């Protein structure tokens, strides 16, 4: 099959496309697609792609193999709920460089939905401060320069204060996370005891292990997107609004979580909450060990800021896991 089209349907998962070896034209306008694994397109000779009006937050260089980006003749991704953060900069540059391949509704219908400071602005207008998109400065590098040259330390500190205010706040957060547990006040504004951010591939673990213990045994009320998100709302709106009315946020880290743009959005929203309310407002469950693999700076900073709770398949270790989890949710 060379030309595949499903318009205004209910398609969420497009992994079935992996079997279409000769696919050259893809039109999935008006579905519910959030993302996909890039390898499903690895051998496709695609030259036309239409993914407008879906639920796609970010395109990046790895969304498609490089040969597809290079060979595209027509591309349309308008009316998606774009999250305008540093992860979108590559796509912004690609759009600017390939206007001749885009539909006529660029840039008007390529709008940012989040964060609020860029809401209703187009991707073409998205211009973050340069320091916001720089990788975190290693404390070991700063110490090494200080030992080598005292004058260099003073210059480096001056530079970091001016250019790296975000990362300074993160280092202060590390100190704060070592202080005695800072309990969030109970209040009527909290609808849920905890918001559970997890990848759909880890849903079975959440249903079989997390919900029975916290909801059935401990009578806590959790917010999980499969059950509690309002249908018809943008995914980003559901995440922000439900996280706001939850007393705690639980992040279930896994390989799939680290690779998902929507999970990264949840992690970024949780990190912003830590900065505003303290490290005790977020709980990290290490379902799969992602410490030694490449991850986004936000996830790396969360792992530095919070002591995570590690899940083990050994039944003898699970009571200790649940005890630590319950303590963190107090």
C-alpha positions as CSV (number, residue, x, y, z in Angstrom):
1,X,0.0,0.0,0.0
2,X,1.4,3.4,-1.0
3,X,-1.4,5.7,0.1
4,X,-3.0,5.3,3.5
5,X,-5.7,7.6,4.9
6,X,-7.9,7.7,8.0
7,X,-9.5,11.1,8.5
8,X,-11.5,12.2,11.6
9,X,-11.4,8.9,13.3
10,X,-10.5,7.6,16.7
11,X,-7.1,6.3,16.0
12,X,-4.6,6.6,18.9
13,X,-2.0,3.8,18.1
14,X,-0.3,3.8,14.7
15,X,2.0,0.9,15.3
16,X,0.1,-1.0,12.6
17,X,1.8,1.2,10.0
18,X,5.1,-0.8,10.5
19,X,3.7,-3.5,8.2
20,X,3.2,-1.1,5.2
21,X,6.6,-1.3,3.6
22,X,5.8,0.8,0.5
23,X,3.9,3.6,2.3
24,X,4.6,7.0,0.5
25,X,1.6,9.1,1.6
26,X,0.1,9.2,5.1
27,X,-3.0,11.2,6.0
28,X,-4.3,10.8,9.6
29,X,-6.0,14.2,10.0
30,X,-8.3,14.6,13.0
31,X,-7.5,11.6,15.1
32,X,-6.2,11.2,18.7
33,X,-2.6,10.3,18.0
34,X,-0.2,11.5,20.8
35,X,3.1,9.8,19.7
36,X,4.7,6.7,18.3
37,X,7.9,4.7,18.3
38,X,10.1,6.1,15.5
39,X,11.2,2.6,14.3
40,X,7.7,2.0,12.8
41,X,8.8,4.4,10.0
42,X,12.4,3.0,9.6
43,X,12.0,1.5,6.1
44,X,9.2,3.7,4.8
45,X,9.7,5.8,1.6
46,X,7.3,8.5,2.9
47,X,7.1,11.8,1.0
48,X,3.8,13.2,2.2
49,X,2.6,13.3,5.9
50,X,-0.6,14.9,7.3
51,X,-1.0,14.7,11.1
52,X,-3.0,17.8,11.6
53,X,-5.6,18.1,14.5
54,X,-4.3,15.3,16.6
55,X,-2.9,15.3,20.2
56,X,0.8,15.7,19.4
57,X,2.7,17.9,21.8
58,X,6.1,17.9,20.2
59,X,7.9,16.9,17.0
60,X,11.7,16.4,17.2
61,X,14.4,15.0,15.0
62,X,13.8,11.5,16.2
63,X,10.1,11.5,15.4
64,X,10.9,10.2,11.9
65,X,14.1,8.7,10.5
66,X,16.4,11.3,8.9
67,X,15.7,10.0,5.3
68,X,12.0,10.9,5.8
69,X,12.7,14.4,7.0
70,X,15.1,14.8,4.0
71,X,12.7,13.4,1.4
72,X,9.4,15.0,2.5
73,X,7.6,17.0,-0.2
74,X,4.6,17.9,1.8
75,X,4.0,18.1,5.6
76,X,1.1,19.3,7.7
77,X,0.8,19.2,11.5
78,X,-1.4,22.2,12.2
79,X,-3.9,22.4,15.1
80,X,-2.0,20.2,17.4
81,X,-1.6,21.2,21.2
82,X,2.1,22.1,20.9
83,X,4.1,22.4,24.2
84,X,6.5,25.2,23.5
85,X,9.6,24.3,25.5
86,X,13.3,23.7,24.5
87,X,12.3,20.3,23.1
88,X,10.4,22.0,20.3
89,X,13.2,24.2,19.1
90,X,14.5,21.7,16.5
91,X,11.0,21.5,15.0
92,X,10.6,25.3,15.0
93,X,13.9,25.6,13.0
94,X,12.9,22.8,10.6
95,X,9.6,24.5,9.9
96,X,11.4,27.8,9.2
97,X,13.8,26.1,6.8
98,X,11.1,24.1,5.0
99,X,8.2,26.5,4.4
100,X,8.0,25.4,0.8
101,X,6.9,21.9,2.0
102,X,4.2,23.1,4.4
103,X,0.5,23.7,4.1
104,X,-0.7,27.3,3.6
105,X,-1.9,27.5,7.2
106,X,1.6,27.9,8.5
107,X,2.4,29.6,10.9
108,X,-1.2,30.7,11.9
109,X,-2.4,27.2,12.9
110,X,0.8,26.1,14.5
111,X,0.1,27.5,18.0
112,X,1.5,26.9,21.4
113,X,-0.9,25.5,24.0
114,X,1.6,25.5,26.9
115,X,3.2,27.0,28.9
116,X,0.9,30.0,29.6
117,X,3.5,32.6,28.6
118,X,3.4,31.3,25.0
119,X,-0.3,30.3,24.8
120,X,-1.9,31.5,21.6
121,X,1.5,32.4,20.2
122,X,2.6,30.6,17.1
123,X,5.6,28.3,17.0
124,X,7.3,30.8,14.7
125,X,7.0,33.4,17.5
126,X,8.4,31.0,20.2
127,X,11.7,32.5,21.3
128,X,12.9,31.2,24.7
129,X,15.8,32.8,26.5
130,X,19.0,31.1,25.5
131,X,20.0,30.2,29.1
132,X,16.7,28.3,29.5
133,X,17.8,25.7,26.9
134,X,21.3,25.2,28.0
135,X,22.2,21.9,29.8
136,X,22.7,22.1,33.6
137,X,26.2,23.2,34.8
138,X,27.9,20.4,36.7
139,X,28.9,21.2,40.3
140,X,32.1,19.2,39.8
141,X,33.1,21.4,37.0
142,X,32.6,24.5,39.1
143,X,34.6,23.0,42.0
144,X,37.4,22.0,39.7
145,X,37.7,25.4,38.2
146,X,37.7,26.9,41.8
147,X,40.6,24.7,42.9
148,X,42.6,25.5,39.8
149,X,42.2,29.3,39.8
150,X,40.5,31.5,42.5
151,X,40.0,34.3,40.1
152,X,38.3,32.0,37.7
153,X,35.8,31.0,40.4
154,X,34.7,34.6,40.9
155,X,34.2,35.1,37.2
156,X,32.3,31.8,36.9
157,X,30.1,32.6,39.8
158,X,29.3,36.0,38.2
159,X,28.4,34.2,35.0
160,X,26.2,31.6,36.6
161,X,24.3,34.2,38.7
162,X,23.6,36.2,35.5
163,X,23.0,33.3,33.0
164,X,22.1,30.3,35.1
165,X,19.4,31.5,37.6
166,X,17.3,28.5,36.9
167,X,20.1,26.0,37.8
168,X,21.0,28.0,40.9
169,X,17.4,27.5,42.1
170,X,17.8,23.8,41.4
171,X,20.9,23.6,43.6
172,X,19.1,25.4,46.4
173,X,16.3,22.8,45.9
174,X,18.8,20.0,46.6
175,X,19.7,21.6,50.0
176,X,16.0,22.0,50.8
177,X,15.3,18.4,50.0
178,X,17.7,17.3,52.7
179,X,15.8,19.2,55.4
180,X,13.1,17.6,57.6
181,X,10.0,16.5,55.7
182,X,7.9,19.5,54.7
183,X,4.2,18.3,54.9
184,X,1.7,19.9,52.6
185,X,-1.3,21.4,54.4
186,X,-4.6,19.5,54.1
187,X,-7.3,21.6,52.6
188,X,-10.6,21.3,50.8
189,X,-9.0,22.4,47.5
190,X,-7.4,19.0,47.2
191,X,-9.7,16.6,45.3
192,X,-7.1,13.8,45.2
193,X,-4.5,12.5,47.6
194,X,-2.1,11.9,44.7
195,X,-1.8,12.4,40.9
196,X,-0.2,9.3,39.3
197,X,1.9,10.2,36.2
198,X,2.8,7.0,34.3
199,X,3.2,5.7,30.8
200,X,0.4,3.7,29.3
201,X,2.7,0.7,29.0
202,X,2.9,0.6,32.8
203,X,-0.8,0.8,33.3
204,X,-1.0,-2.9,34.3
205,X,1.5,-2.4,37.1
206,X,-0.5,0.7,38.3
207,X,-3.8,-1.3,38.3
208,X,-2.4,-4.5,39.8
209,X,-0.1,-3.1,42.5
210,X,-0.5,0.7,43.2
211,X,-4.3,1.0,43.2
212,X,-5.0,-2.0,45.3
213,X,-2.6,-0.9,48.1
214,X,-3.3,2.9,48.1
215,X,-7.0,2.9,47.2
216,X,-8.4,-0.3,48.5
217,X,-6.2,-0.9,51.6
218,X,-5.3,2.7,52.6
219,X,-8.5,4.4,51.3
220,X,-6.6,7.1,49.4
221,X,-8.0,8.7,46.3
222,X,-5.7,8.7,43.3
223,X,-6.0,10.5,39.9
224,X,-5.0,8.3,36.9
225,X,-5.6,9.6,33.4
226,X,-7.3,6.5,32.0
227,X,-10.1,6.8,34.6
228,X,-10.2,10.4,35.9
229,X,-9.3,12.7,32.9
230,X,-12.3,14.6,31.5
231,X,-13.0,13.4,28.0
232,X,-13.0,16.2,25.4
233,X,-10.4,18.3,27.2
234,X,-6.9,18.8,25.9
235,X,-4.5,16.3,27.5
236,X,-2.3,19.2,28.8
237,X,-5.3,20.9,30.4
238,X,-6.2,17.6,32.2
239,X,-2.6,17.2,33.4
240,X,-2.2,20.7,34.8
241,X,-5.7,20.9,36.3
242,X,-5.7,17.5,38.0
243,X,-2.1,17.9,39.3
244,X,-3.2,21.3,40.8
245,X,-6.0,19.7,42.9
246,X,-3.8,16.7,44.1
247,X,-2.0,16.8,47.4
248,X,1.0,14.9,46.0
249,X,2.3,13.9,42.6
250,X,3.6,10.3,42.0
251,X,6.0,9.9,39.0
252,X,6.4,6.3,37.9
253,X,9.7,6.3,36.1
254,X,10.3,3.7,33.4
255,X,12.0,3.3,30.0
256,X,8.8,4.2,28.2
257,X,8.2,7.2,30.6
258,X,11.6,8.6,29.7
259,X,10.9,8.4,26.0
260,X,7.4,9.9,26.1
261,X,6.8,13.6,25.3
262,X,3.6,13.7,27.4
263,X,5.3,12.0,30.3
264,X,8.1,14.6,30.1
265,X,5.4,17.3,30.2
266,X,4.1,15.7,33.4
267,X,7.6,15.6,34.8
268,X,8.2,19.2,34.0
269,X,4.9,20.3,35.6
270,X,5.8,18.3,38.7
271,X,9.3,19.9,38.8
272,X,7.8,23.3,38.6
273,X,5.6,22.3,41.6
274,X,8.7,21.3,43.5
275,X,10.2,24.7,43.0
276,X,7.0,26.4,44.2
277,X,6.1,24.0,47.1
278,X,9.1,21.9,48.0
279,X,10.5,18.5,47.3
280,X,8.0,16.7,49.5
281,X,5.1,17.5,47.0
282,X,6.5,14.9,44.6
283,X,7.2,11.2,45.0
284,X,9.3,9.2,42.5
285,X,8.8,5.5,42.0
286,X,11.7,3.8,40.0
287,X,9.7,1.1,38.3
288,X,12.6,0.5,35.9
289,X,16.1,1.7,36.4
290,X,16.7,4.7,34.1
291,X,19.6,6.2,36.0
292,X,22.3,5.2,33.6
293,X,20.6,5.9,30.3
294,X,20.3,9.3,28.5
295,X,17.3,11.2,29.8
296,X,16.0,14.8,29.6
297,X,17.5,17.4,31.9
298,X,14.2,17.6,33.8
299,X,14.2,13.9,34.7
300,X,17.9,14.1,35.6
301,X,17.2,17.1,37.9
302,X,14.3,15.3,39.5
303,X,16.5,12.3,40.3
304,X,19.1,14.7,41.8
305,X,16.4,16.5,43.9
306,X,14.4,13.6,45.3
307,X,15.2,10.3,46.9
308,X,13.3,7.8,44.7
309,X,11.6,4.6,45.9
310,X,12.7,1.5,43.9
311,X,10.3,-1.2,43.0
312,X,11.4,-4.8,43.0
313,X,9.7,-7.9,41.6
314,X,11.0,-9.8,44.7
315,X,7.9,-10.3,46.8
316,X,10.0,-10.2,50.0
317,X,11.0,-6.6,49.2
318,X,7.6,-5.3,48.3
319,X,6.4,-4.6,51.9
320,X,9.4,-2.3,52.4
321,X,8.5,-0.6,49.2
322,X,4.9,0.1,50.2
323,X,6.0,1.3,53.7
324,X,8.4,3.9,52.1
325,X,5.7,4.9,49.7
326,X,3.1,5.4,52.4
327,X,5.6,7.5,54.4
328,X,6.3,9.7,51.4
329,X,2.6,10.3,50.9
330,X,1.9,11.3,54.5
